[in-house]
Amino acid sequence: MPKIVGHIYTLLLVLISWVIFAFEDLGQIGTYLSTMFGLNGASLVNAEAIYYLKNYIIIIVIGIICSIPLLQWWKNRNKKTVTQKKEAIVSVITSLGYVAIVIISTASLVNNSFNPFLYFRF
C-alpha cells in the first residue's frame, strides 16, 4: 500500500480516539462522530469554524511550513557546496526556530484563560 494510505489511516484513528477522551458521557460520542463526518446535517463551514480559522491561521501556517522537510531538501540539493560555516548557521537558525516555537506555544497557553487539560476531566 502507498504511504499516504497509512498516513490517512493514522490520522483518522487518532482523531476518532481523541473523541473517546473528549466527553464524560459516552452517549455523546456517536453524535459527535456523526457530526464530525458530516452525517448529522451540520454544515462544514459555519461561524464557529470561521472564528477558529481566524484565531489559529498563523499556527496552522507555521504547522504546514514545519511539516515540510525544507531543510533536508536544501541540504540534499546543496550537498557539494555545504561548508562547516553554512552548517553552523543552519544549526543556529534551527535552534532559534525551536525556541520561537516554544515561546509561541507558551504564549498561546497563557493567552487562553480557561483551557482544562483533556485528562483532568476523568
DSSP file (Angstrom, degrees, kcal/mol; ACC not computed):
  #  RESIDUE AA STRUCTURE BP1 BP2  ACC     N-H-->O    O-->H-N    N-H-->O    O-->H-N    TCO  KAPPA ALPHA  PHI   PSI    X-CA   Y-CA   Z-CA
    1    1 A M              0   0    0      0, 0.0     5,-0.0     0, 0.0     0, 0.0   0.000 360.0 360.0 360.0 147.3    0.0    0.0    0.0
    2    2 A P    >>  -     0   0    0      0, 0.0     4,-1.0     0, 0.0     3,-0.8  -0.293 360.0-114.9 -66.5 156.2    1.2    3.5   -0.6
    3    3 A K  H 3> S+     0   0    0      1,-0.2     4,-2.1     2,-0.2     3,-0.2   0.839 112.0  65.3 -60.3 -34.3    2.5    5.6    2.3
    4    4 A I  H 3> S+     0   0    0      1,-0.2     4,-2.5     2,-0.2    -1,-0.2   0.837  96.4  56.1 -62.2 -32.7   -0.4    8.0    2.0
    5    5 A V  H <> S+     0   0    0     -3,-0.8     4,-2.5     1,-0.2    -1,-0.2   0.916 108.3  47.8 -65.4 -42.1   -2.9    5.3    2.9
    6    6 A G  H  X S+     0   0    0     -4,-1.0     4,-2.3    -3,-0.2    -2,-0.2   0.880 111.7  50.4 -64.6 -38.5   -1.0    4.7    6.2
    7    7 A H  H  X S+     0   0    0     -4,-2.1     4,-2.5     2,-0.2    -2,-0.2   0.927 112.4  45.8 -65.4 -45.2   -0.9    8.4    7.0
    8    8 A I  H  X S+     0   0    0     -4,-2.5     4,-2.5     2,-0.2     5,-0.2   0.916 112.5  51.3 -64.8 -42.4   -4.6    8.8    6.4
    9    9 A Y  H  X S+     0   0    0     -4,-2.5     4,-2.4     1,-0.2    -2,-0.2   0.919 111.3  47.9 -59.5 -45.0   -5.4    5.7    8.4
   10   10 A T  H  X S+     0   0    0     -4,-2.3     4,-2.6     2,-0.2     5,-0.2   0.923 111.4  49.7 -63.3 -45.0   -3.3    7.0   11.3
   11   11 A L  H  X S+     0   0    0     -4,-2.5     4,-2.5     1,-0.2    -2,-0.2   0.919 112.9  46.6 -61.8 -43.9   -4.8   10.5   11.2
   12   12 A L  H  X S+     0   0    0     -4,-2.5     4,-2.5     2,-0.2     5,-0.2   0.914 112.7  50.0 -64.2 -42.5   -8.4    9.0   11.2
   13   13 A L  H  X S+     0   0    0     -4,-2.4     4,-2.2    -5,-0.2    -2,-0.2   0.909 112.5  46.7 -62.8 -42.9   -7.5    6.6   14.0
   14   14 A V  H  X S+     0   0    0     -4,-2.6     4,-1.9     2,-0.2    -2,-0.2   0.930 113.0  49.0 -66.2 -45.1   -6.0    9.4   16.2
   15   15 A L  H  X S+     0   0    0     -4,-2.5     4,-1.0    -5,-0.2    -2,-0.2   0.918 113.8  45.8 -61.4 -43.7   -8.9   11.8   15.6
   16   16 A I  H  X S+     0   0    0     -4,-2.5     4,-0.8     1,-0.2     3,-0.4   0.896 111.3  52.0 -67.7 -39.2  -11.5    9.1   16.4
   17   17 A S  H  X S+     0   0    0     -4,-2.2     4,-0.8     1,-0.2     3,-0.4   0.823 103.3  58.6 -69.9 -28.5   -9.6    8.0   19.5
   18   18 A W  H  X S+     0   0    0     -4,-1.9     4,-0.9     1,-0.2     3,-0.4   0.829  96.7  63.0 -65.9 -30.1   -9.4   11.6   20.8
   19   19 A V  H >X S+     0   0    0     -4,-1.0     4,-0.8    -3,-0.4     3,-0.6   0.865  95.0  60.4 -62.5 -35.0  -13.2   11.8   20.7
   20   20 A I  H 3< S+     0   0    0     -4,-0.8     3,-0.4    -3,-0.4    -1,-0.2   0.884 110.5  40.3 -59.9 -38.6  -13.3    9.0   23.4
   21   21 A F  H 3< S+     0   0    0     -4,-0.8    -1,-0.2    -3,-0.4    -2,-0.2   0.564 102.6  71.8 -87.3  -8.8  -11.4   11.2   25.8
   22   22 A A  H << S+     0   0    0     -4,-0.9     2,-0.4    -3,-0.6    -1,-0.2   0.722  94.3  55.1 -80.6 -20.9  -13.3   14.4   24.9
   23   23 A F     <  -     0   0    0     -4,-0.8     3,-0.0    -3,-0.4     6,-0.0  -0.892  56.2-158.7-120.7 144.0  -16.6   13.5   26.6
   24   24 A E  S    S+     0   0    0     -2,-0.4     2,-0.6     1,-0.1    -1,-0.1   0.759  88.9  62.2 -83.0 -27.8  -17.5   12.4   30.1
   25   25 A D  S >  S-     0   0    0      1,-0.1     3,-1.5     2,-0.0     4,-0.3  -0.892  72.1-155.2-102.0 118.3  -20.7   10.9   28.8
   26   26 A L  T >  S+     0   0    0     -2,-0.6     3,-1.0     1,-0.3     4,-0.5   0.692  88.5  71.9 -68.0 -17.5  -20.2    8.0   26.3
   27   27 A G  T 3> S+     0   0    0      1,-0.2     4,-0.6     2,-0.2     3,-0.3   0.737  90.5  59.5 -67.8 -22.4  -23.6    8.6   24.8
   28   28 A Q  H <> S+     0   0    0     -3,-1.5     4,-2.4     1,-0.2    -1,-0.2   0.641  85.2  79.4 -80.6 -14.3  -22.3   11.8   23.2
   29   29 A I  H <> S+     0   0    0     -3,-1.0     4,-2.8    -4,-0.3     5,-0.2   0.922  91.8  49.1 -62.9 -45.2  -19.6   10.0   21.2
   30   30 A G  H  > S+     0   0    0     -4,-0.5     4,-2.3    -3,-0.3    -1,-0.2   0.906 112.8  47.5 -61.0 -42.9  -21.9    8.8   18.5
   31   31 A T  H  X S+     0   0    0     -4,-0.6     4,-2.0     2,-0.2    -1,-0.2   0.918 113.6  47.8 -63.7 -43.6  -23.5   12.2   18.0
   32   32 A Y  H  X S+     0   0    0     -4,-2.4     4,-2.7     2,-0.2    -2,-0.2   0.923 112.0  48.8 -65.7 -44.3  -20.1   13.9   17.8
   33   33 A L  H  X S+     0   0    0     -4,-2.8     4,-1.8     1,-0.2     6,-0.2   0.898 110.8  50.4 -64.3 -39.7  -18.7   11.4   15.4
   34   34 A S  H  <>S+     0   0    0     -4,-2.3     5,-3.1    -5,-0.2     6,-0.7   0.884 113.7  45.7 -66.3 -36.0  -21.7   11.6   13.1
   35   35 A T  H ><5S+     0   0    0     -4,-2.0     3,-1.3     4,-0.2    -2,-0.2   0.890 109.1  56.7 -68.9 -39.0  -21.3   15.4   13.1
   36   36 A M  H 3<5S+     0   0    0     -4,-2.7    -2,-0.2     1,-0.3    -1,-0.2   0.841 111.9  41.3 -62.6 -34.9  -17.6   15.2   12.6
   37   37 A F  T 3<5S-     0   0    0     -4,-1.8    -1,-0.3    -5,-0.1    -2,-0.2   0.237 118.9-106.6-100.2  13.7  -18.1   13.2    9.4
   38   38 A G  T < 5S+     0   0    0     -3,-1.3     3,-0.4    -5,-0.1    -3,-0.2   0.690  86.2 119.2  77.3  19.7  -21.0   15.3    8.1
   39   39 A L      < +     0   0    0     -5,-3.1    -4,-0.2    -6,-0.2    -5,-0.1   0.430  62.8  66.1 -95.9   1.4  -23.7   12.7    8.7
   40   40 A N  S    S-     0   0    0     -6,-0.7    -1,-0.2     2,-0.1    -5,-0.1   0.303 111.8-105.8-106.6   7.4  -25.7   14.9   11.2
   41   41 A G  S    S+     0   0    0     -3,-0.4     2,-0.2     1,-0.3    -2,-0.1   0.499  74.4 139.1  82.1   3.0  -26.8   17.6    8.7
   42   42 A A        -     0   0    0      1,-0.1    -1,-0.3    -7,-0.1    -2,-0.1  -0.592  55.1-116.6 -80.9 141.9  -24.3   20.2   10.1
   43   43 A S        -     0   0    0     -2,-0.2     3,-0.1     1,-0.1    -5,-0.1  -0.457  11.8-131.4 -77.7 152.3  -22.6   22.3    7.6
   44   44 A L  S    S+     0   0    0      1,-0.2     2,-0.6    -2,-0.1    -1,-0.1   0.888  95.2  43.1 -69.9 -39.8  -18.8   22.1    7.2
   45   45 A V  S    S+     0   0    0      4,-0.1     2,-0.2     3,-0.0    -1,-0.2  -0.938  72.6 143.2-113.6 121.1  -18.3   25.9    7.4
   46   46 A N     >  -     0   0    0     -2,-0.6     4,-2.1    -3,-0.1     5,-0.2  -0.774  65.4 -79.9-139.4-173.4  -20.2   27.9    9.9
   47   47 A A  H  > S+     0   0    0     -2,-0.2     4,-2.2     1,-0.2     5,-0.1   0.867 127.4  52.1 -62.8 -37.0  -19.5   31.0   12.1
   48   48 A E  H  > S+     0   0    0      2,-0.2     4,-2.3     1,-0.2    -1,-0.2   0.904 108.7  50.0 -67.3 -40.3  -17.6   28.9   14.7
   49   49 A A  H  > S+     0   0    0      1,-0.2     4,-2.3     2,-0.2    -2,-0.2   0.902 111.8  48.2 -64.2 -41.0  -15.3   27.4   12.1
   50   50 A I  H  X S+     0   0    0     -4,-2.1     4,-2.5     2,-0.2    -1,-0.2   0.888 109.6  53.5 -66.6 -38.9  -14.5   30.8   10.7
   51   51 A Y  H  X S+     0   0    0     -4,-2.2     4,-2.0    -5,-0.2    -2,-0.2   0.938 111.9  44.0 -60.2 -47.9  -13.9   32.1   14.2
   52   52 A Y  H  X S+     0   0    0     -4,-2.3     4,-2.1     1,-0.2    -2,-0.2   0.878 111.8  53.7 -66.8 -37.2  -11.4   29.3   14.9
   53   53 A L  H  X S+     0   0    0     -4,-2.3     4,-0.8     1,-0.2    -1,-0.2   0.920 109.6  47.9 -62.5 -43.4   -9.7   29.7   11.5
   54   54 A K  H  < S+     0   0    0     -4,-2.5     3,-0.3     1,-0.2     4,-0.3   0.887 115.0  45.8 -64.1 -38.6   -9.2   33.4   12.1
   55   55 A N  H  < S+     0   0    0     -4,-2.0    -1,-0.2     1,-0.2    -2,-0.2   0.811 123.8  31.4 -75.3 -29.6   -7.7   32.8   15.6
   56   56 A Y  H  X S+     0   0    0     -4,-2.1     4,-2.4    -5,-0.1    -1,-0.2   0.224  81.4 108.1-116.4  14.2   -5.4   29.9   14.6
   57   57 A I  H  X S+     0   0    0     -4,-0.8     4,-2.5    -3,-0.3     5,-0.2   0.873  81.6  51.6 -62.3 -37.3   -4.4   30.7   11.0
   58   58 A I  H  > S+     0   0    0     -4,-0.3     4,-2.5     2,-0.2    -1,-0.2   0.925 111.7  46.2 -65.9 -43.4   -0.9   31.7   12.0
   59   59 A I  H  > S+     0   0    0      2,-0.2     4,-2.4     1,-0.2    -2,-0.2   0.881 112.1  51.7 -66.8 -37.2   -0.4   28.4   13.9
   60   60 A I  H  X S+     0   0    0     -4,-2.4     4,-2.3     2,-0.2    -2,-0.2   0.925 111.2  46.9 -64.3 -44.4   -1.8   26.4   11.0
   61   61 A V  H  X S+     0   0    0     -4,-2.5     4,-2.5     2,-0.2    -2,-0.2   0.916 112.6  49.4 -64.7 -43.1    0.5   28.1    8.5
   62   62 A I  H  X S+     0   0    0     -4,-2.5     4,-2.7     1,-0.2    -1,-0.2   0.908 111.0  51.0 -61.6 -41.5    3.5   27.5   10.8
   63   63 A G  H  X S+     0   0    0     -4,-2.4     4,-1.3     2,-0.2    -2,-0.2   0.896 110.5  48.3 -62.8 -40.9    2.5   23.9   11.2
   64   64 A I  H  X S+     0   0    0     -4,-2.3     4,-0.5     2,-0.2     3,-0.3   0.929 113.8  46.6 -65.1 -45.0    2.2   23.4    7.5
   65   65 A I  H >< S+     0   0    0     -4,-2.5     3,-0.9     1,-0.2     5,-0.4   0.907 113.1  48.9 -64.2 -41.4    5.6   25.0    6.9
   66   66 A C  H 3< S+     0   0    0     -4,-2.7    -1,-0.2     1,-0.2    -2,-0.2   0.714 104.5  59.7 -73.5 -19.1    7.3   23.0    9.6
   67   67 A S  H 3< S+     0   0    0     -4,-1.3    -1,-0.2    -3,-0.3    -2,-0.2   0.593  88.9  84.2 -84.6  -9.2    5.8   19.7    8.4
   68   68 A I  S << S-     0   0    0     -3,-0.9     2,-2.6    -4,-0.5     3,-0.4  -0.814  84.7-130.0 -92.7 129.3    7.5   20.1    5.0
   69   69 A P     >  +     0   0    0      0, 0.0     4,-2.1     0, 0.0     5,-0.1  -0.304  53.8 145.6 -77.7  61.2   11.1   18.9    5.1
   70   70 A L  H  >  +     0   0    0     -2,-2.6     4,-2.5    -5,-0.4     5,-0.2   0.891  67.8  52.8 -65.3 -40.5   12.6   22.0    3.5
   71   71 A L  H  > S+     0   0    0     -3,-0.4     4,-2.4     2,-0.2    -1,-0.2   0.918 111.0  46.2 -63.8 -44.0   15.8   21.9    5.5
   72   72 A Q  H  > S+     0   0    0      2,-0.2     4,-2.5     1,-0.2    -1,-0.2   0.897 112.4  51.5 -64.9 -40.1   16.5   18.3    4.4
   73   73 A W  H  X S+     0   0    0     -4,-2.1     4,-2.1     1,-0.2    -2,-0.2   0.916 110.6  48.5 -61.8 -43.5   15.7   19.2    0.8
   74   74 A W  H  X S+     0   0    0     -4,-2.5     4,-2.1     2,-0.2    -2,-0.2   0.897 111.1  50.2 -64.9 -41.5   18.0   22.2    0.9
   75   75 A K  H  < S+     0   0    0     -4,-2.4    -2,-0.2     1,-0.2    -1,-0.2   0.925 112.3  46.9 -63.6 -44.2   20.9   20.0    2.4
   76   76 A N  H >< S+     0   0    0     -4,-2.5     3,-0.8     1,-0.2    -1,-0.2   0.865 113.0  49.5 -65.3 -35.9   20.4   17.4   -0.3
   77   77 A R  H 3< S+     0   0    0     -4,-2.1     3,-0.3     1,-0.2    -1,-0.2   0.865 119.5  36.1 -70.7 -37.3   20.3   19.9   -3.0
   78   78 A N  T 3X S+     0   0    0     -4,-2.1     4,-1.0     1,-0.2     3,-0.3  -0.098  76.1 129.5-108.8  33.9   23.4   21.8   -1.9
   79   79 A K  T <4 S+     0   0    0     -3,-0.8     3,-0.4     1,-0.2    -1,-0.2   0.879  75.3  46.2 -57.3 -41.6   25.4   18.7   -0.6
   80   80 A K  T  4 S+     0   0    0     -3,-0.3    -1,-0.2     1,-0.2    -2,-0.1   0.815 117.0  42.4 -73.8 -30.0   28.6   19.7   -2.6
   81   81 A T  T  4 S+     0   0    0     -3,-0.3     2,-0.5     2,-0.1    -1,-0.2   0.439  83.0 114.4 -99.6   0.8   28.6   23.3   -1.6
   82   82 A V     <  -     0   0    0     -4,-1.0     2,-0.2    -3,-0.4    -7,-0.0  -0.604  45.7-173.6 -76.4 122.6   27.7   23.0    2.1
   83   83 A T     >  -     0   0    0     -2,-0.5     4,-2.3     1,-0.1     5,-0.2  -0.572  40.5-102.1-106.2 173.6   30.6   24.1    4.3
   84   84 A Q  H  > S+     0   0    0      1,-0.2     4,-2.2     2,-0.2     5,-0.2   0.871 122.7  55.1 -64.0 -35.4   31.0   23.9    8.0
   85   85 A K  H  > S+     0   0    0      2,-0.2     4,-2.1     1,-0.2    -1,-0.2   0.920 108.8  46.8 -64.4 -43.1   30.2   27.6    8.3
   86   86 A K  H  > S+     0   0    0      1,-0.2     4,-2.5     2,-0.2    -2,-0.2   0.897 111.4  51.7 -66.0 -39.5   26.9   27.1    6.5
   87   87 A E  H  X S+     0   0    0     -4,-2.3     4,-2.3     1,-0.2    -1,-0.2   0.883 109.1  50.9 -64.5 -36.9   26.0   24.0    8.6
   88   88 A A  H  X S+     0   0    0     -4,-2.2     4,-2.2     2,-0.2    -1,-0.2   0.905 110.3  49.1 -65.7 -41.1   26.7   26.1   11.7
   89   89 A I  H  X S+     0   0    0     -4,-2.1     4,-2.6     2,-0.2    -2,-0.2   0.917 111.2  49.5 -64.1 -42.9   24.4   28.8   10.5
   90   90 A V  H  X S+     0   0    0     -4,-2.5     4,-2.5     1,-0.2    -2,-0.2   0.896 110.2  51.4 -63.1 -40.1   21.7   26.3    9.7
   91   91 A S  H  X S+     0   0    0     -4,-2.3     4,-2.4     2,-0.2    -2,-0.2   0.901 111.2  47.4 -63.7 -41.1   22.1   24.7   13.2
   92   92 A V  H  X S+     0   0    0     -4,-2.2     4,-2.5     2,-0.2    -2,-0.2   0.919 112.9  48.3 -66.5 -43.2   21.7   28.2   14.8
   93   93 A I  H  X S+     0   0    0     -4,-2.6     4,-2.1     2,-0.2    -2,-0.2   0.903 111.8  50.3 -64.2 -40.3   18.7   29.0   12.7
   94   94 A T  H  X S+     0   0    0     -4,-2.5     4,-2.1     2,-0.2    -2,-0.2   0.922 111.2  48.4 -63.1 -44.2   17.1   25.7   13.6
   95   95 A S  H  X S+     0   0    0     -4,-2.4     4,-2.2     1,-0.2    -2,-0.2   0.906 111.1  50.0 -63.1 -41.9   17.7   26.2   17.3
   96   96 A L  H  X S+     0   0    0     -4,-2.5     4,-2.4     1,-0.2    -1,-0.2   0.871 108.4  54.0 -64.8 -35.7   16.2   29.7   17.1
   97   97 A G  H  X S+     0   0    0     -4,-2.1     4,-2.2     2,-0.2    -2,-0.2   0.909 108.1  49.1 -63.2 -42.0   13.2   28.2   15.3
   98   98 A Y  H  X S+     0   0    0     -4,-2.1     4,-2.1     2,-0.2    -2,-0.2   0.904 111.4  49.3 -63.8 -41.2   12.7   25.7   18.1
   99   99 A V  H  X S+     0   0    0     -4,-2.2     4,-2.4     1,-0.2    -2,-0.2   0.906 110.0  51.5 -64.4 -40.9   13.0   28.4   20.7
  100  100 A A  H  X S+     0   0    0     -4,-2.4     4,-2.7     1,-0.2    -1,-0.2   0.897 108.6  51.3 -63.3 -39.8   10.5   30.5   18.8
  101  101 A I  H  X S+     0   0    0     -4,-2.2     4,-2.5     2,-0.2    -1,-0.2   0.907 110.4  48.8 -64.5 -41.4    8.0   27.6   18.7
  102  102 A V  H  X S+     0   0    0     -4,-2.1     4,-2.5     2,-0.2    -2,-0.2   0.916 112.8  47.7 -64.1 -42.4    8.3   27.1   22.4
  103  103 A I  H  X S+     0   0    0     -4,-2.4     4,-2.6     2,-0.2    -2,-0.2   0.921 113.2  47.4 -65.2 -44.0    7.7   30.8   23.1
  104  104 A I  H  X S+     0   0    0     -4,-2.7     4,-2.2     2,-0.2    -2,-0.2   0.912 113.3  48.9 -64.0 -41.6    4.7   30.9   20.7
  105  105 A S  H  X S+     0   0    0     -4,-2.5     4,-2.2     2,-0.2    -2,-0.2   0.919 112.6  47.4 -64.0 -43.8    3.3   27.8   22.3
  106  106 A T  H  X S+     0   0    0     -4,-2.5     4,-2.4     1,-0.2     5,-0.2   0.913 112.0  49.9 -64.5 -42.5    3.7   29.1   25.8
  107  107 A A  H  X S+     0   0    0     -4,-2.6     4,-2.0     1,-0.2    -1,-0.2   0.885 109.9  51.6 -63.1 -37.9    2.2   32.5   24.9
  108  108 A S  H  X S+     0   0    0     -4,-2.2     4,-1.2     2,-0.2    -1,-0.2   0.902 110.8  47.4 -65.9 -40.7   -0.8   30.7   23.3
  109  109 A L  H  < S+     0   0    0     -4,-2.2    -2,-0.2     1,-0.2    -1,-0.2   0.892 113.4  47.7 -67.4 -39.3   -1.3   28.6   26.5
  110  110 A V  H  < S+     0   0    0     -4,-2.4    -1,-0.2     1,-0.2    -2,-0.2   0.851 106.3  59.5 -68.9 -33.7   -1.1   31.7   28.7
  111  111 A N  H  < S+     0   0    0     -4,-2.0     2,-0.5    -5,-0.2    -1,-0.2   0.838  88.6  81.4 -65.5 -34.0   -3.4   33.6   26.5
  112  112 A N     <  -     0   0    0     -4,-1.2     3,-0.3    -3,-0.2    -4,-0.0  -0.632  66.4-161.4 -76.6 122.1   -6.2   31.1   27.0
  113  113 A S  S    S+     0   0    0     -2,-0.5     2,-0.4     1,-0.3    -1,-0.2   0.861  79.6  22.0 -75.2 -35.0   -7.9   31.9   30.3
  114  114 A F        +     0   0    0      2,-0.1    -1,-0.3     1,-0.0     0, 0.0  -0.886  67.6 144.7-138.0 105.6   -9.6   28.5   30.8
  115  115 A N        -     0   0    0     -2,-0.4     2,-0.1    -3,-0.3     3,-0.1  -0.669  30.4-159.8-139.8  80.2   -8.2   25.5   29.0
  116  116 A P        -     0   0    0      0, 0.0     2,-0.1     0, 0.0     5,-0.1  -0.364  28.4-108.2 -66.4 138.7   -8.5   22.4   31.1
  117  117 A F    >   -     0   0    0      1,-0.1     3,-1.1    -2,-0.1     4,-0.5  -0.384  28.8-118.0 -64.8 144.3   -6.2   19.6   30.1
  118  118 A L  G >  S+     0   0    0      1,-0.3     3,-1.0     2,-0.2    -1,-0.1   0.855 109.0  46.8 -55.1 -44.5   -8.1   16.7   28.5
  119  119 A Y  G >  S+     0   0    0      1,-0.2     3,-1.2     2,-0.1    -1,-0.3   0.626  94.1  75.6 -80.8 -12.6   -7.3   14.0   31.1
  120  120 A F  G <  S+     0   0    0     -3,-1.1    -1,-0.2     1,-0.2    -2,-0.2   0.701  84.8  67.5 -70.3 -17.0   -8.2   16.1   34.1
  121  121 A R  G <         0   0    0     -3,-1.0    -1,-0.2    -4,-0.5    -2,-0.1   0.596 360.0 360.0 -79.5  -9.1  -11.9   15.7   33.4
  122  122 A F    <         0   0    0     -3,-1.2    -1,-0.2    -4,-0.1    -2,-0.2   0.459 360.0 360.0 -93.7 360.0  -11.7   12.0   34.2
